[in-house]
Amino acid sequence: MSKGIMRKVELLSPAGGYETMVGAFNAGADAVYLGGSKFGARAYADNFDRDQVLDAIVYAHLHGKKIYMTVNTLVKEGEFSDVYDFMVPYAEKNLDGVIVQDLGVARLIRQEFPHIELHASTQQTITGVYGARLLKERGYTRVVPARELSLSEMKAIRQEADIEVEAFIHGAMCYCYSGACLFSSVVGGRSGNRGRCAQPCRLPYGLGAGDSEKYPLSLKDMSTIGIIPELIQAGIDSFKIEGRMKKPEYSAGVTALYRKYIDKYYADPNGDYRVSDEDLETLRNLYQRTGISEGYYHRHNDKSMVTVLSPAYNATSEDILKSVHDKYLGSTLKHSCDMYCELITGQKAKLTMSVWKGEDFFYEEVYGDEVQAASKRPMDEDSIRKQLAKLGGTVYEAGNIDITIDDGGSGTGIFVAVSALNELRRELVSKMDENLLPKNEFTTAPVEHFTDYDSYKASDKKNTLQVLVSTKEQLDTVLYYDMSSGLVNKIFVDSNLFLSTDDKTRAAMAAFKKGNDSTSLYVALPYITREEKWDGTKEVQRVMDALSGSSFDGILVRNLEQLGYLKAHGYAGYVTLDYGVYNWNKESVLELLDIAMTSKDNDGLFIDEISAPYELNFREASDLVAALKQKVDIPVAYNIYGHIPMMISAGCIKKTTASCSGRMNELYSENVSIVDRMNNKMTVTCNCRHCYNVIWNAYPTSLHGSLDKITGRDLFDDLRIDFTIEDAGRCRQILDYYTGRISGGSHIDIFGDKGFTTGHYKRGVE
């Protein structure tokens, strides 16, 4: 075993409150992650107020531990100015790191608080080496990859991106790729991207006519205690336990067991590693759902990972909870300290303290007033020792207390006021606290900034249309549609479709382009890009190769992995950023331009347009565009029609409820459906080529009722129509309606009062 493998992995535990933090540290956590009063992805946890966070940082640092704060929600333009003020007190206390989802928030922290480490939240949906490299280039020191990644994918990120990897090892599992879930947001206005997920994945769903309700989206809890050696050998830097909303006994109990087995492995790396039945039973009794799995580390998906019949928690043993509470939650960590007190008549009182903090030795001394000869009752060693040992409320407990008393042979003894001794002790404790607190020497690596904002000049023509097509039927409909209105600016063609087109379709696309030179054709990349056997970046490369000499003009990018790959492999062309590359505020857009670092005048990748986020209401999206245009006139698209992709998952509904199609890596997909308790039927697209599912909203979002207001503002350069599960006839109806409305021509009402939703146009998310 190499020396590199033997570095000590960090054990990172959750804390929803101060008591939980103390318990986790008592149980052996090296670091704790917690949320403050704002911007954290567990809005319904107890969380910490400002003073509690500050106390937590000091407490952790005094004991050689670390505190990471979750600032891992997406931040609206109107809220962004609050982030700086929120962060200032924690930065001044030398907070160790911030776990971030929003690229704009990361940009602010890097610029204003460079001594705080940037950790990419799993909400950033990092699925490979190229996305991780992008983040390292932007000053991040650590990434929490998507939980869906295999052990070999995690290892590749650590080795090839040369960035720390933090991985979940225990706790609840989301069905959807973190950061890509809009289910709770769409059906109830509670966004997972804002820490308010209502957990629709834990609800029952029907799978077909006459079928009883099941729980096909409810994953079993993760428990990897049995594969700790493999995780360490893969090079993972930090083991993360999920559960900031769970009780203190959960965090302490789970931490203690993982601490035990991590230490067991390091003590004998080549020994027989086994977890006792007793300890496994303890884990099962610490707020764990029915059934456990090792997560995705050794499988891409499987029915065995899903609690199909019940998502309930196991019964919890009160005896185990009491044992955990009594052992870890009744006290705080203490440093044993040795003290020496020297009281010599005519000299200043002297008090010293020595402390071992791990392998480091610390020493402090203080001096008080001159010691007097006693005029009445002299002080004795026992009374002095009693005063010096009063260390309650501190991080110290008295070990040896040695005392020297010398009255110079007068026989009168010595006198020091009790209040003076107490003050001397308090001063010494304060100095030792200051000595024990680490000096922060970390500085974020410098990054480059894009400044060629003059490269951007949006067209004066507003409210043109973009159309995304996902099937051959939809593509044919669009290619043969009358485009004489000149309204359609871009057509996005799904990459599966683009790569599988026959000669006839390619000829039709070329003819379309020739006859409609003002309409650009773009390839829409997959929602998720993974390596290994799911073809991942190989498909991005095939798209790049196929674009050369084709009638296509650019690429629709859907995640940071794709953006990183295109940049690393010299793609010189246009890129439109899809809704999943989040840009809720101006600073996040500027950060994305920094990442690309090219302009129209350079031979490289050029971000030619961004897409306004699904979850912003119209006013919030308008605020974003208005703020952005003051800095850079980049075109912005706004979605006016389409079924929202509510979940993108590695799990497969068809495989869980029936059987796998067995067509992985083929240019193939098929649709199944699930039905919720309100009898809403949701189509699920099984993308077999990349082995992921997309669960679409039962109803399309259509903003036809507000179209005059949207177009009247002249804020958005393009209005986007997404065709996903529509047939050819419906596609033609939608195109007829919207082109007619926008051009001022004739149109037929095709929507009525039902069968659609206005999405977040009015309500947005909390």
C-alpha positions in Angstrom: 0.0 0.0 0.0 1.4 3.4 -1.0 2.1 6.1 1.4 -0.3 8.4 -0.6 -3.2 6.1 0.3 -2.4 6.2 4.0 -3.2 9.9 4.5 -6.0 10.2 7.0 -9.5 10.7 5.7 -11.6 13.4 7.3 -14.8 12.4 9.0 -17.4 15.1 8.4 -20.6 15.0 10.4 -23.9 16.9 10.2 -25.1 19.4 12.8 -28.6 21.0 12.8 -27.9 22.7 16.2 -25.1 23.4 18.7 -25.8 20.4 20.8 -25.5 18.1 17.8 -22.2 19.7 16.9 -20.8 19.1 20.3 -22.0 15.5 20.2 -20.5 14.9 16.8 -17.1 16.2 18.0 -17.3 14.1 21.2 -18.0 11.0 19.0 -14.9 11.6 16.8 -15.8 13.9 14.0 -12.9 15.8 12.4 -15.2 18.5 11.0 -18.9 19.5 11.1 -21.0 21.1 8.4 -23.8 23.3 9.5 -26.2 26.0 8.2 -26.7 29.5 9.3 -29.9 31.5 9.4 -29.9 32.0 5.6 -28.9 30.5 2.3 -28.6 26.9 3.5 -30.1 23.8 1.8 -31.9 22.7 4.9 -34.3 25.6 5.6 -36.4 23.4 7.9 -33.5 22.3 10.1 -33.0 24.0 13.5 -29.9 25.6 12.1 -27.6 28.1 14.0 -28.1 31.7 14.6 -25.2 34.1 14.1 -23.8 33.9 17.6 -24.1 30.1 17.7 -22.1 29.8 14.5 -19.4 32.1 15.9 -19.2 30.1 19.1 -19.1 26.9 17.0 -16.1 28.1 15.0 -14.2 29.0 18.2 -15.1 25.8 19.9 -14.1 23.7 16.9 -10.8 25.6 16.4 -9.9 25.3 20.1 -10.1 21.5 19.7 -8.3 21.2 16.3 -11.6 20.6 14.5 -13.1 22.4 11.5 -16.5 24.1 10.6 -17.9 24.2 7.1 -20.9 26.3 6.5 -23.6 25.4 3.9 -24.3 28.4 1.7 -25.6 26.0 -0.9 -28.9 27.4 -2.2 -29.4 29.4 -5.4 -29.7 33.2 -4.7 -32.0 35.5 -6.5 -30.8 38.8 -7.8 -32.8 40.8 -5.3 -31.3 38.8 -2.4 -27.7 38.8 -3.6 -26.6 42.0 -1.7 -27.4 40.2 1.6 -24.8 37.5 1.0 -21.8 39.7 1.8 -23.2 41.0 5.1 -24.3 37.5 6.0 -20.7 36.2 5.5 -18.7 39.0 7.2 -18.8 37.8 10.9 -18.0 34.2 10.0 -15.1 35.3 7.8 -13.8 37.4 10.6 -13.8 34.3 12.8 -11.9 32.3 10.2 -14.6 30.0 9.1 -12.8 27.0 7.5 -14.9 26.5 4.4 -18.1 27.2 2.6 -20.1 24.6 0.7 -21.6 26.4 -2.3 -24.1 25.7 -5.1 -24.5 29.2 -6.6 -21.6 30.2 -8.9 -22.3 33.9 -8.1 -22.0 33.3 -4.4 -18.7 31.4 -4.9 -17.5 34.3 -7.0 -18.3 36.8 -4.2 -16.7 34.6 -1.5 -13.5 34.1 -3.6 -13.2 37.8 -4.2 -14.2 39.2 -0.8 -13.1 36.4 1.6 -10.2 34.6 -0.1 -9.1 33.0 3.2 -12.2 30.8 3.2 -12.0 27.5 1.3 -14.6 27.0 -1.5 -16.2 23.6 -1.6 -18.6 22.7 -4.5 -21.9 21.4 -3.1 -23.3 18.1 -4.5 -26.1 20.5 -5.7 -23.7 21.6 -8.5 -24.2 18.1 -10.1 -20.6 17.5 -10.8 -20.4 14.2 -12.6 -16.9 14.0 -14.0 -13.3 15.1 -14.3 -14.0 18.1 -16.6 -16.6 19.8 -14.4 -14.3 19.3 -11.4 -11.3 20.8 -13.3 -13.4 23.9 -14.2 -14.1 24.4 -10.5 -10.5 24.0 -9.5 -9.6 26.6 -12.1 -12.1 28.9 -10.3 -10.4 28.5 -6.9 -12.4 25.6 -5.4 -10.3 23.3 -3.2 -12.9 20.5 -2.9 -15.9 19.1 -4.7 -18.8 17.0 -3.5 -19.6 15.0 -6.7 -23.1 13.7 -7.5 -24.0 10.8 -5.2 -24.8 8.7 -8.2 -21.1 8.3 -9.2 -19.3 5.0 -8.9 -16.2 4.5 -6.9 -14.1 4.5 -10.0 -15.6 7.8 -11.2 -14.9 9.3 -7.8 -11.3 8.1 -8.0 -10.9 9.5 -11.5 -12.0 13.0 -10.3 -9.5 12.8 -7.4 -6.6 11.8 -9.5 -7.2 13.5 -12.8 -8.7 16.8 -11.6 -6.4 17.0 -8.6 -9.0 18.4 -6.3 -10.2 17.1 -2.9 -13.2 14.8 -3.1 -15.9 14.8 -0.4 -18.3 11.9 -0.7 -21.4 10.8 1.2 -21.0 7.6 3.1 -24.2 7.3 5.2 -27.8 8.6 5.3 -30.8 9.4 3.1 -30.5 9.3 -0.6 -32.3 11.6 -3.1 -33.8 9.8 -6.2 -32.9 12.7 -8.5 -29.4 14.0 -9.2 -29.0 16.7 -6.6 -29.4 20.2 -8.0 -31.4 18.8 -11.0 -34.7 18.1 -9.0 -37.6 20.4 -9.7 -40.3 18.0 -8.6 -41.1 19.6 -5.2 -40.8 23.1 -6.7 -43.2 22.4 -9.6 -45.9 20.6 -7.6 -45.8 22.7 -4.5 -43.5 25.7 -4.8 -41.0 24.3 -2.3 -37.7 24.2 -4.1 -34.9 21.8 -3.3 -32.6 24.4 -4.7 -33.7 26.6 -1.9 -33.5 24.0 0.9 -37.2 23.5 1.1 -37.8 20.1 -0.6 -41.2 18.6 0.3 -39.8 15.1 -0.6 -42.3 14.0 -3.3 -40.0 11.0 -3.9 -41.2 9.5 -0.6 -44.9 9.5 -1.8 -46.7 6.6 -3.4 -47.3 6.3 -7.1 -49.3 4.0 -9.3 -47.5 2.3 -12.2 -50.4 1.4 -14.4 -54.1 0.5 -14.7 -55.2 -1.5 -11.7 -51.8 -1.5 -10.1 -51.5 -0.8 -6.4 -49.6 2.2 -5.3 -45.9 1.7 -4.7 -42.8 3.8 -3.8 -40.7 3.6 -6.9 -38.8 6.9 -6.2 -38.0 6.2 -2.5 -34.4 5.1 -2.2 -33.1 3.1 0.7 -30.7 4.8 3.0 -27.0 4.6 2.3 -24.6 2.8 4.7 -21.0 2.2 3.5 -19.5 1.1 6.8 -18.7 -2.3 5.2 -16.6 -0.8 2.4 -14.6 1.8 4.3 -11.3 0.3 3.1 -12.4 0.6 -0.6 -13.4 4.3 -0.1 -10.1 5.2 1.6 -8.1 3.4 -1.1 -10.0 5.3 -3.8 -8.5 8.5 -2.5 -11.6 10.1 -1.1 -10.5 13.0 1.2 -13.7 13.5 3.3 -16.4 11.0 4.4 -19.6 12.9 4.7 -22.6 11.7 6.8 -26.0 13.0 5.7 -28.5 14.3 8.3 -28.6 17.9 9.4 -32.4 17.6 10.1 -32.0 14.5 12.3 -31.6 14.3 16.0 -28.3 14.8 17.9 -28.3 11.1 18.8 -28.2 10.2 15.1 -25.2 12.4 14.3 -23.3 11.3 17.4 -24.1 7.6 17.2 -23.4 7.2 13.4 -20.2 9.3 13.8 -18.9 7.1 16.6 -19.3 3.9 14.6 -17.7 5.3 11.5 -14.9 6.7 13.7 -14.4 3.3 15.2 -14.1 1.5 11.8 -12.0 4.2 10.1 -9.5 3.9 12.9 -9.7 0.1 12.8 -8.7 0.1 9.2 -5.8 2.5 9.6 -4.5 0.5 12.6 -4.2 -2.6 10.4 -4.7 -1.8 6.7 -3.9 -5.4 5.6 -6.0 -7.0 8.3 -9.4 -8.8 8.2 -11.8 -5.9 8.1 -15.3 -6.8 9.4 -18.1 -4.9 11.0 -19.7 -6.6 13.9 -23.4 -7.6 13.9 -23.9 -5.6 17.1 -22.6 -2.4 15.4 -24.7 -3.0 12.3 -27.8 -3.4 14.5 -26.9 -0.1 16.3 -26.8 1.6 12.9 -30.2 0.1 12.0 -31.6 1.6 15.1 -30.4 5.2 14.4 -33.3 6.7 12.4 -32.7 4.6 9.3 -35.3 3.8 6.6 -36.4 0.2 5.9 -33.5 -1.4 4.2 -30.0 -0.1 3.4 -27.7 -0.1 0.4 -24.1 0.9 -0.3 -25.5 3.5 -2.7 -24.1 3.8 -6.2 -20.5 3.0 -5.5 -20.8 -0.5 -7.1 -23.9 -0.2 -9.2 -25.5 2.3 -11.5 -29.1 1.5 -10.5 -31.0 -1.5 -9.2 -34.4 -2.4 -7.8 -32.6 -3.5 -4.6 -31.8 0.2 -3.9 -35.5 1.2 -3.8 -37.9 0.8 -0.9 -40.6 -0.1 -3.4 -43.2 -1.3 -0.8 -42.5 1.1 2.1 -40.4 4.2 2.8 -40.9 4.1 6.5 -38.2 4.3 9.1 -37.2 1.3 11.2 -38.3 1.3 14.9 -35.7 3.1 17.0 -34.3 1.5 20.1 -34.7 3.9 23.1 -32.0 2.0 24.9 -29.5 2.7 22.1 -30.6 6.4 21.9 -30.1 6.8 25.7 -26.7 5.1 25.5 -25.6 7.5 22.8 -27.0 10.5 24.6 -25.3 9.7 27.9 -22.0 8.9 26.2 -21.7 11.8 23.8 -24.2 14.5 24.5 -23.8 15.2 28.2 -20.5 17.0 28.1 -18.2 19.1 26.0 -14.7 18.3 24.8 -12.0 19.3 27.3 -8.2 19.8 27.1 -6.4 18.5 30.1 -4.1 21.2 31.3 -1.3 21.3 33.9 -0.9 24.5 35.9 1.9 25.9 38.0 1.4 28.7 40.5 4.3 30.6 42.1 3.6 32.9 45.0 6.7 34.5 46.6 6.4 37.4 48.9 7.6 40.6 47.3 7.4 39.2 43.8 4.5 39.2 41.2 2.2 36.3 41.4 2.9 33.9 38.5 0.6 31.4 36.9 1.4 29.0 34.0 -0.6 26.5 31.9 0.6 23.8 29.5 -1.7 21.9 27.1 -1.2 19.2 24.5 -3.5 19.7 21.5 -3.0 16.5 19.5 0.8 16.3 18.9 1.3 20.1 19.5 2.4 21.5 22.9 1.2 24.9 24.0 2.4 27.0 27.0 1.3 30.3 28.4 2.1 32.3 31.6 0.7 35.4 33.2 1.7 37.7 36.1 -0.4 39.4 38.7 0.2 41.9 41.5 3.0 41.6 44.1 2.4 38.9 46.7 2.0 40.2 50.2 2.9 38.8 53.6 -0.2 37.6 55.4 -1.3 39.9 58.2 -4.0 37.5 59.4 -4.9 34.1 58.1 -2.4 33.0 55.4 -3.5 31.2 52.2 -2.9 27.5 52.0 -2.3 25.3 49.0 -5.7 23.6 49.1 -7.6 26.9 48.9 -5.4 28.2 46.1 -5.7 24.9 44.2 -9.5 25.1 44.6 -9.7 28.5 42.9 -7.3 27.6 40.1 -9.3 24.4 39.3 -12.5 26.4 38.6 -12.4 26.0 34.8 -16.1 25.5 34.2 -17.3 27.2 31.0 -13.9 26.8 29.4 -12.4 24.1 27.1 -10.0 23.0 29.9 -10.0 20.7 32.8 -7.3 20.7 35.5 -4.7 18.0 35.5 -1.7 18.6 37.8 -1.7 21.9 39.7 1.7 22.5 41.3 2.0 25.4 43.8 5.1 27.1 45.3 4.6 29.3 48.3 7.5 31.2 49.8 7.1 33.9 52.6 10.8 34.6 52.6 11.2 32.8 56.0 9.0 35.4 57.8 6.7 32.7 59.1 3.7 34.9 58.4 2.6 33.1 55.2 1.4 34.9 52.1 -1.7 36.6 51.0 -3.3 37.0 47.6 -6.9 38.1 47.2 -9.2 35.4 45.9 -10.5 37.8 43.3 -6.9 38.4 42.1 -6.4 34.6 41.7 -9.6 34.3 39.8 -8.6 37.2 37.5 -5.2 35.7 37.0 -6.8 32.3 36.0 -9.3 34.0 33.6 -6.4 36.0 31.9 -4.4 32.8 31.5 -7.4 30.9 30.0 -7.9 33.8 27.5 -4.3 33.8 26.5 -4.3 30.0 26.0 -7.5 30.2 23.9 -5.8 32.7 21.7 -2.7 30.5 21.4 -4.8 27.4 20.5 -6.8 29.1 17.8 -5.1 28.4 14.4 -3.6 31.2 12.3 -5.4 31.1 8.9 -2.8 31.0 6.2 -5.0 29.8 3.4 -5.6 32.0 0.3 -7.7 31.1 -2.7 -5.6 30.7 -5.8 -5.9 33.7 -8.2 -8.2 33.2 -11.2 -8.6 34.9 -14.5 -11.5 37.2 -15.3 -13.3 37.8 -18.6 -13.5 41.5 -19.4 -14.4 41.6 -23.1 -18.0 42.5 -22.4 -18.1 44.5 -25.6 -18.2 41.2 -27.5 -21.8 41.0 -26.5 -24.4 43.0 -28.3 -27.9 41.5 -28.3 -30.0 41.9 -31.3 -32.5 44.8 -31.4 -35.0 42.2 -32.4 -36.7 40.9 -29.3 -39.2 38.0 -28.7 -38.0 35.7 -31.4 -38.7 32.0 -30.9 -36.5 29.0 -30.1 -37.7 25.5 -30.5 -36.3 22.3 -28.9 -37.1 19.0 -30.5 -36.5 15.6 -28.9 -38.0 13.0 -31.4 -37.8 12.4 -35.1 -41.4 13.2 -35.5 -40.9 16.6 -33.8 -37.9 17.3 -35.9 -39.7 16.5 -39.2 -42.6 18.8 -38.1 -40.2 21.7 -37.5 -38.1 21.2 -40.6 -41.1 21.2 -42.9 -42.9 24.0 -41.0 -43.5 27.3 -42.8 -40.8 29.6 -41.3 -41.6 32.6 -43.5 -42.6 34.7 -40.5 -38.9 34.8 -39.6 -39.7 34.4 -35.9 -37.8 31.2 -35.2 -34.3 32.1 -34.3 -32.9 28.8 -33.1 -33.8 25.1 -33.3 -32.2 22.8 -30.7 -32.0 19.1 -31.8 -31.5 16.4 -29.1 -28.1 14.8 -29.5 -29.6 11.3 -29.6 -31.6 12.5 -32.6 -28.7 14.4 -34.2 -26.3 11.4 -34.0 -28.9 8.9 -35.3 -30.3 10.9 -38.3 -30.3 9.2 -41.7 -29.2 10.6 -45.0 -32.7 11.8 -45.8 -33.0 13.8 -42.6 -29.5 15.2 -42.9 -30.4 16.4 -46.4 -33.6 17.9 -45.0 -31.7 19.8 -42.3 -29.3 21.1 -44.9 -32.1 22.2 -47.1 -33.9 23.8 -44.2 -30.7 25.7 -43.3 -30.3 26.9 -46.8 -33.8 28.2 -47.0 -33.8 29.7 -43.6 -30.4 31.2 -43.1 -31.6 33.4 -40.2 -32.5 30.3 -38.2 -29.6 28.6 -36.4 -29.4 24.8 -35.7 -27.9 23.7 -32.4 -27.3 20.3 -30.9 -28.8 19.8 -27.4 -26.5 17.7 -25.3 -27.8 15.1 -22.7 -29.0 16.3 -19.3 -26.3 14.2 -17.6 -22.9 13.4 -18.9 -21.1 10.4 -17.2 -18.0 8.5 -18.1 -17.4 4.7 -18.0 -19.9 2.7 -20.0 -22.5 5.4 -20.4 -20.6 7.0 -23.2 -20.4 10.4 -21.4 -17.9 12.8 -22.9 -17.4 10.5 -25.9 -20.8 11.7 -27.1 -19.8 15.3 -26.6 -16.7 14.5 -28.8 -18.8 12.8 -31.4 -21.1 15.9 -31.5 -18.0 18.1 -31.9 -16.7 15.9 -34.8 -20.1 15.7 -36.5 -20.7 19.5 -36.3 -17.7 20.1 -38.6 -19.0 20.5 -42.1 -22.6 20.2 -41.0 -25.5 22.6 -41.2 -25.4 23.1 -37.4 -24.2 26.3 -35.7 -23.7 25.5 -32.1 -24.3 23.5 -29.0 -26.9 23.7 -26.1 -24.9 22.9 -22.9 -26.7 21.4 -20.0 -24.1 21.0 -17.3 -20.6 22.0 -16.2 -19.1 18.7 -17.3 -20.0 19.4 -20.9 -18.8 23.0 -20.7 -15.5 21.8 -19.2 -15.0 19.2 -21.9 -15.7 21.6 -24.8 -13.3 24.1 -23.4 -10.6 21.5 -22.7 -10.8 20.0 -26.2 -10.7 23.2 -28.2 -14.3 23.6 -29.3 -14.4 26.8 -31.3 -18.1 27.7 -31.6 -21.2 29.0 -30.1 -22.7 27.6 -26.8 -26.1 28.4 -25.4 -26.4 27.6 -21.7 -29.6 25.7 -20.8 -31.7 26.2 -17.7 -29.7 23.6 -15.7 -26.6 25.7 -15.8 -28.0 27.9 -13.0 -27.7 31.6 -13.3 -30.1 33.1 -10.8 -28.1 36.3 -10.4 -25.9 38.6 -12.4 -22.7 37.4 -10.7 -23.3 33.8 -11.6 -23.6 34.8 -15.3 -20.4 36.8 -15.0 -18.7 33.8 -13.4 -19.8 31.6 -16.4 -18.3 34.1 -18.8 -15.1 33.9 -16.7 -15.1 30.2 -17.1 -15.4 30.3 -20.9 -12.8 33.2 -21.1 -13.4 33.7 -24.9 -15.1 36.2 -27.1 -16.3 36.5 -30.7 -12.9 37.9 -31.7 -11.1 34.8 -30.4 -10.9 31.4 -31.9 -12.6 29.5 -29.1 -15.8 28.7 -27.3 -18.3 31.6 -27.1 -21.3 31.6 -24.8 -23.8 33.3 -27.0 -27.0 33.1 -24.8 -28.2 32.1 -21.4 -31.6 30.7 -20.4 -33.6 32.3 -17.6 -34.1 29.8 -14.7 -37.4 27.8 -14.5 -37.9 28.6 -10.9 -37.8 32.4 -11.0 -41.1 34.2 -11.4 -41.5 36.7 -14.2 -40.7 39.7 -12.0 -37.5 38.0 -10.6 -36.4 36.9 -14.1 -37.0 40.5 -15.3 -34.9 41.8 -12.4 -32.1 39.4 -13.3 -32.1 40.6 -17.0 -32.2 44.2 -16.0 -29.3 43.9 -13.7 -27.3 41.8 -16.2 -27.8 44.1 -19.1 -26.2 47.0 -17.1 -23.0 44.9 -17.3 -23.1 42.8 -20.4 -25.6 42.7 -23.2 -25.8 38.9 -23.5 -29.0 37.5 -25.0 -31.4 35.8 -22.6 -34.1 33.2 -23.5 -37.3 32.7 -21.5 -39.4 29.5 -21.6 -43.0 30.0 -22.6 -44.0 26.4 -23.4 -42.9 22.9 -22.4 -43.1 20.0 -20.0 -40.7 20.8 -17.2 -38.2 18.0 -16.5 -39.0 17.5 -12.8 -36.5 14.8 -12.1 -33.4 13.5 -13.8 -32.3 10.2 -12.2 -29.8 7.4 -12.5 -32.6 5.2 -11.2 -34.8 3.6 -13.9 -38.6 3.3 -13.3 -38.9 0.6 -16.0 -36.0 -1.4 -14.5 -37.4 -1.0 -11.0 -41.0 -2.0 -11.8 -40.5 -4.4 -14.7 -37.2 -5.1 -16.4 -34.4 -3.3 -18.1 -34.7 -2.8 -21.8 -31.1 -4.0 -22.2 -30.3 -1.3 -24.7 -27.7 0.7 -22.8 -25.4 2.8 -25.1 -27.8 2.5 -28.0 -29.4 5.6 -29.5 -32.7 4.5 -28.0 -35.2 5.8 -25.5 -38.7 4.8 -24.5 -41.5 6.2 -22.3 -43.3 4.8 -19.3 -45.5 6.6 -16.8 -46.3 7.0 -13.1 -49.5 8.3 -11.6 -49.7 10.4 -8.4 -52.3 10.5 -5.7 -54.2 13.2 -7.6 -54.4 10.9 -10.6 -51.9 13.0 -12.6 -50.1 10.9 -15.1 -46.4 11.8 -15.5 -44.5 10.5 -18.5 -41.0 9.1 -17.7 -38.5 9.0 -20.6 -35.9 6.2 -20.2 -32.8 7.4 -22.0 -31.1 4.1 -22.6 -28.0 5.5 -24.3 -27.0 7.4 -21.1 -29.0 5.2 -18.7 -31.0 8.0 -17.0 -34.7 8.8 -16.6 -36.5 12.1 -17.0 -39.8 12.5 -15.2 -41.8 15.2 -17.0 -44.5 17.3 -15.4 -48.0 15.9 -16.1 -49.0 19.2 -17.6 -47.0 21.5 -19.9 -46.2 25.0 -18.8 -47.7 27.4 -21.2 -47.6 31.2 -20.8 -50.0 32.1 -23.6 -52.3 33.9 -21.2 -49.4 36.3 -20.2 -47.8 36.5 -23.6 -48.7 40.2 -24.2 -47.1 41.2 -20.9 -44.0 39.1 -21.7 -43.5 40.5 -25.2 -44.5 44.0 -24.2 -41.5 44.4 -21.8 -39.0 43.7 -24.6 -36.7 42.2 -22.0 -36.1 38.7 -23.4 -34.3 38.2 -26.7 -35.8 34.8 -27.3 -38.9 32.9 -26.2 -38.4 29.2 -26.0 -40.7 26.3 -26.9 -39.6 22.8 -25.7 -41.1 19.8 -27.5 -40.5 16.7 -25.4 -43.4 14.2 -25.4 -45.7 16.0 -27.9 -46.8 14.3 -31.1 -46.5 15.9 -34.5 -50.0 17.3 -34.5 -49.6 19.0 -31.2 -46.3 20.4 -32.2 -47.9 22.1 -35.3 -50.7 23.4 -33.1 -48.3 25.0 -30.6 -46.2 26.5 -33.4 -49.2 27.9 -35.2 -50.5 29.4 -32.0 -47.4 31.1 -30.8 -46.1 32.3 -34.2 -49.6 33.7 -34.8 -49.8 35.5 -31.5 -46.3 37.0 -31.6 -46.6 38.1 -35.3 -50.0 39.6 -34.7 -51.6 37.2 -37.2 -54.5 34.8 -36.7 -54.5 32.0 -34.1 -56.8 29.5 -32.7 -57.2 29.0 -28.9 -55.8 25.5 -28.4 -55.5 25.5 -24.7 -58.9 26.2 -23.1 -59.0 26.4 -19.4 -57.4 23.0 -18.5 -54.5 20.8 -19.5 -51.7 23.3 -18.8 -50.0 25.2 -16.0 -48.3 28.6 -15.8 -45.5 27.1 -13.8 -43.5 29.6 -11.8 -44.6 32.6 -13.9 -46.4 34.2 -11.0 -45.5 32.3 -7.8 -41.8 31.4 -8.2 -40.3 29.6 -5.2 -39.7 30.6 -1.6 
